[in-house]
Amino acid sequence: MTTTTGFDKDAITGALAAQWESLDALLASLPAAAWDRPSALPGWTVRDVVAHVIGTEASLLGEQTPDPDIDVTELPHVRNEIAAFNERWVQSMRDWDAPRMLDRFRDVVSRRGEALRAMTQEDFDAPSWTPVGRGTYGRFMRIRVFDTWLHEQDVRDAVGLPGHEAGPCAEQSFDELAESLGFVIGKRAAAPDGAGVTLELTGPLRRTVHVAVDGRAAVVPELPGPATATLRLEAGLFARLAGGRVAAEDRLSDVEYSGDTELGRRIVRNLAFTI
């Protein structure tokens, strides 16, 4: 399919549908008590994570936020308006039982799937708001793949059922994660001009990513010379660090460093970028 932006509608909508199916199968397998397990997200249980996913997709269908006037700003994990928006959806479903949650999830993603299938590639190439700034609708939907995949991992971590860390959904998610690396390495970790950084991701999803700093930091196909710093870590750990799900200081020793170890550790400490 011809696209001017690189965000292929069929690939992204296919990955999003597959991601919903994977999350559906996981949720359907959980006993009722598992929905009350705390997640890595402050203040949220498994039920709350699912409510957030439901709320986001419902909003994209044009549904209004429940109880828009409810004050959630006193909660310590609500630090901005996006977090407040998410929390209102979570609060609206906090007392729902598992069957009702699963029925609501299936209804919302079914209707969202129909809406996406009715769109064209031109719709995906059109300018759009995204959670990371102005972009295209296709970029926004790839962020939806990443967000939902990461929330599936939140549920899996909470209930002790690892899985779905490879395949098209994970690949799309790591494509999205890679977009942050120029900012993380160049700005937050303050890699010096002329530096080159290589991340070697291991585990079910294997990937090597290079970032070069030439005035500004950017992901590149290869470095012009030896890497200033190389970090080797499991891809799942990388995702959880980038998502702020684990404390970087607790996981520094789980990363292998070569070259400039100080820069490498500074990168790990600054990987978290999600809202």
C-alpha positions as CSV (number, residue, x, y, z in Angstrom):
1,M,0.0,0.0,0.0
2,T,1.3,3.5,-0.9
3,T,2.0,5.7,2.0
4,T,3.8,9.0,2.3
5,T,4.5,8.7,6.0
6,G,5.7,5.1,6.5
7,F,2.7,4.2,8.7
8,D,1.0,1.5,6.7
9,K,-2.7,1.3,7.6
10,D,-3.1,-2.5,7.0
11,A,0.0,-3.3,9.0
12,I,-0.9,-1.1,12.0
13,T,-4.6,-2.0,12.1
14,G,-3.6,-5.7,11.8
15,A,-1.2,-5.4,14.7
16,L,-3.8,-3.5,16.8
17,A,-6.4,-6.2,16.1
18,A,-3.9,-8.9,17.1
19,Q,-3.0,-7.0,20.2
20,W,-6.6,-6.7,21.3
21,E,-7.0,-10.5,20.7
22,S,-4.0,-11.3,22.8
23,L,-5.2,-9.1,25.6
24,D,-8.7,-10.6,25.4
25,A,-7.3,-14.1,25.7
26,L,-5.2,-13.2,28.7
27,L,-8.1,-11.5,30.5
28,A,-10.5,-14.3,29.8
29,S,-8.0,-16.7,31.4
30,L,-7.8,-14.8,34.7
31,P,-9.7,-15.8,37.9
32,A,-11.8,-13.1,39.4
33,A,-9.3,-12.4,42.2
34,A,-6.6,-11.6,39.7
35,W,-8.4,-8.5,38.6
36,D,-7.7,-6.9,42.0
37,R,-3.9,-7.5,41.8
38,P,-1.8,-4.3,42.0
39,S,0.0,-3.4,38.9
40,A,3.3,-1.6,38.4
41,L,1.4,1.6,37.7
42,P,0.8,3.6,40.9
43,G,-2.7,3.3,42.3
44,W,-3.9,0.9,39.6
45,T,-4.9,-2.7,39.8
46,V,-5.3,-5.0,36.8
47,R,-8.9,-3.9,36.6
48,D,-7.8,-0.3,36.4
49,V,-5.3,-1.0,33.6
50,V,-8.1,-2.6,31.6
51,A,-10.4,0.3,32.4
52,H,-7.8,2.7,31.0
53,V,-7.5,0.7,27.7
54,I,-11.3,0.7,27.4
55,G,-11.6,4.3,28.2
56,T,-9.0,5.4,25.6
57,E,-10.7,3.4,22.8
58,A,-14.1,4.5,23.9
59,S,-12.9,8.1,23.7
60,L,-11.7,7.5,20.1
61,L,-15.2,6.3,19.3
62,G,-16.5,9.7,20.5
63,E,-17.9,8.5,23.8
64,Q,-17.8,11.2,26.6
65,T,-15.7,10.8,29.7
66,P,-17.9,9.6,32.6
67,D,-18.3,12.1,35.4
68,P,-16.2,14.8,33.7
69,D,-16.4,17.0,36.8
70,I,-15.1,14.4,39.3
71,D,-12.0,15.7,41.0
72,V,-9.1,13.3,40.8
73,T,-6.3,15.9,41.1
74,E,-5.7,15.0,44.8
75,L,-4.5,11.5,43.8
76,P,-0.7,11.5,44.0
77,H,-0.3,9.7,40.7
78,V,-2.4,12.2,38.8
79,R,0.1,14.8,37.7
80,N,-1.3,16.3,34.5
81,E,-4.6,16.7,32.6
82,I,-4.0,13.5,30.5
83,A,-3.6,11.5,33.7
84,A,-6.8,13.1,35.1
85,F,-8.6,12.2,31.9
86,N,-7.4,8.6,32.2
87,E,-8.3,8.4,35.9
88,R,-11.9,9.5,35.4
89,W,-12.4,6.5,33.1
90,V,-10.7,4.2,35.6
91,Q,-12.8,5.5,38.5
92,S,-16.0,4.9,36.4
93,M,-15.3,1.1,36.2
94,R,-13.6,0.5,39.6
95,D,-16.6,-1.4,41.0
96,W,-17.3,-3.6,37.9
97,D,-16.8,-7.3,38.1
98,A,-14.6,-9.3,35.6
99,P,-17.4,-10.4,33.2
100,R,-18.7,-6.9,32.8
101,M,-15.2,-5.5,32.2
102,L,-14.5,-8.2,29.6
103,D,-17.9,-7.6,27.8
104,R,-17.2,-3.8,27.7
105,F,-13.7,-4.4,26.4
106,R,-14.9,-6.7,23.6
107,D,-17.7,-4.3,22.6
108,V,-15.4,-1.3,22.4
109,V,-12.5,-2.9,20.5
110,S,-15.0,-4.5,18.1
111,R,-16.4,-1.1,17.2
112,R,-13.0,0.4,17.0
113,G,-11.9,-2.3,14.7
114,E,-14.8,-1.6,12.4
115,A,-14.0,2.1,12.4
116,L,-10.4,1.5,11.5
117,R,-11.2,-0.9,8.7
118,A,-13.4,1.8,7.2
119,M,-10.5,4.2,7.0
120,T,-8.2,4.7,4.1
121,Q,-4.4,5.0,3.8
122,E,-5.0,8.7,3.2
123,D,-6.8,8.9,6.5
124,F,-3.8,7.4,8.2
125,D,-1.4,9.8,6.4
126,A,-3.5,12.8,7.5
127,P,-2.1,15.2,10.2
128,S,-3.3,14.4,13.7
129,W,-2.8,15.1,17.4
130,T,-0.8,12.3,19.1
131,P,0.3,11.8,22.7
132,V,3.8,12.8,21.6
133,G,2.8,15.9,19.7
134,R,1.7,16.6,16.1
135,G,2.0,13.7,13.8
136,T,-0.2,11.6,11.6
137,Y,-3.2,9.4,12.5
138,G,-1.0,6.4,11.5
139,R,1.6,7.4,14.1
140,F,-1.2,7.8,16.6
141,M,-2.4,4.3,15.9
142,R,1.1,2.8,16.2
143,I,1.2,4.5,19.6
144,R,-2.0,2.7,20.4
145,V,-0.4,-0.6,19.5
146,F,2.5,0.2,21.8
147,D,0.4,1.5,24.7
148,T,-1.9,-1.6,24.6
149,W,1.0,-4.0,24.3
150,L,2.7,-2.4,27.2
151,H,-0.5,-2.6,29.3
152,E,-0.8,-6.3,28.4
153,Q,2.7,-6.6,29.9
154,D,1.5,-4.7,33.0
155,V,-1.3,-7.3,33.4
156,R,1.1,-10.2,32.8
157,D,3.6,-8.9,35.3
158,A,0.9,-8.4,37.9
159,V,-0.5,-11.9,37.6
160,G,2.8,-13.8,36.9
161,L,2.0,-14.9,33.3
162,P,4.8,-13.7,31.1
163,G,4.3,-13.9,27.3
164,H,3.7,-12.1,24.0
165,E,7.1,-10.4,24.0
166,A,7.8,-11.2,20.3
167,G,5.8,-11.0,17.1
168,P,4.2,-8.2,15.1
169,C,2.7,-6.4,18.0
170,A,6.0,-6.3,19.9
171,E,7.8,-5.3,16.7
172,Q,5.5,-2.3,16.2
173,S,5.9,-1.4,19.8
174,F,9.6,-1.4,19.7
175,D,9.5,0.7,16.5
176,E,7.6,3.2,18.6
177,L,10.1,2.9,21.5
178,A,13.0,3.5,19.1
179,E,11.5,6.9,18.3
180,S,12.3,8.2,21.8
181,L,16.0,7.2,21.8
182,G,17.4,10.3,20.1
183,F,15.7,12.5,22.7
184,V,16.7,10.2,25.6
185,I,20.3,9.8,24.6
186,G,21.0,13.3,23.2
187,K,19.0,15.5,25.6
188,R,18.3,13.6,28.8
189,A,21.5,11.5,29.0
190,A,23.5,14.4,27.5
191,A,25.6,12.2,25.2
192,P,28.4,14.5,23.8
193,D,28.5,15.6,20.2
194,G,30.2,13.0,18.1
195,A,29.2,10.1,20.3
196,G,27.7,6.9,19.0
197,V,25.6,4.5,21.1
198,T,24.5,1.0,20.4
199,L,21.7,-0.9,22.2
200,E,21.7,-4.6,21.8
201,L,18.3,-6.0,22.8
202,T,18.2,-9.7,23.7
203,G,15.5,-12.2,24.5
204,P,12.4,-13.2,22.5
205,L,12.7,-10.0,20.5
206,R,16.2,-9.3,19.3
207,R,17.2,-6.0,17.9
208,T,20.2,-3.7,17.5
209,V,19.7,0.0,17.5
210,H,22.3,2.7,16.8
211,V,22.1,6.4,17.9
212,A,24.6,8.9,16.5
213,V,25.0,12.4,18.0
214,D,25.8,14.9,15.2
215,G,24.6,18.2,16.4
216,R,21.4,16.3,17.5
217,A,21.0,12.7,18.4
218,A,19.1,10.4,16.0
219,V,18.6,6.7,15.3
220,V,20.8,5.7,12.3
221,P,21.2,2.4,10.4
222,E,24.8,2.1,11.5
223,L,27.5,4.1,13.3
224,P,30.3,5.7,11.3
225,G,32.8,4.2,13.7
226,P,33.1,2.3,17.0
227,A,30.4,2.9,19.5
228,T,31.2,5.3,22.4
229,A,29.0,3.1,24.6
230,T,27.2,-0.2,24.0
231,L,24.4,-1.4,26.2
232,R,23.2,-5.0,26.1
233,L,19.9,-5.8,27.9
234,E,16.8,-7.9,27.6
235,A,14.2,-6.3,25.3
236,G,11.5,-6.8,28.0
237,L,13.6,-4.9,30.5
238,F,14.2,-2.1,28.0
239,A,10.4,-1.7,27.5
240,R,9.8,-1.7,31.2
241,L,12.5,0.9,31.8
242,A,11.3,3.1,28.9
243,G,7.7,2.8,30.3
244,G,8.8,3.6,33.9
245,R,7.6,0.3,35.2
246,V,10.8,-0.5,37.0
247,A,13.2,1.7,38.9
248,A,16.4,2.2,36.9
249,E,18.6,2.3,39.9
250,D,17.5,-1.2,40.8
251,R,18.3,-2.6,37.4
252,L,21.6,-1.0,36.5
253,S,23.4,-4.3,37.1
254,D,21.1,-6.1,34.8
255,V,22.6,-4.2,31.8
256,E,25.9,-5.1,30.3
257,Y,28.1,-2.1,29.4
258,S,31.1,-1.7,27.2
259,G,32.9,1.5,26.3
260,D,31.9,4.6,28.2
261,T,30.2,2.9,31.2
262,E,29.3,6.3,32.8
263,L,27.4,7.3,29.7
264,G,25.8,3.9,29.5
265,R,24.5,4.1,33.1
266,R,23.3,7.7,32.5
267,I,21.2,6.4,29.5
268,V,19.6,3.7,31.6
269,R,18.7,6.2,34.3
270,N,17.0,8.4,31.7
271,L,15.2,5.8,29.6
272,A,11.7,6.4,31.1
273,F,9.8,8.7,28.8
274,T,6.1,7.7,28.9
275,I,3.5,10.0,30.4
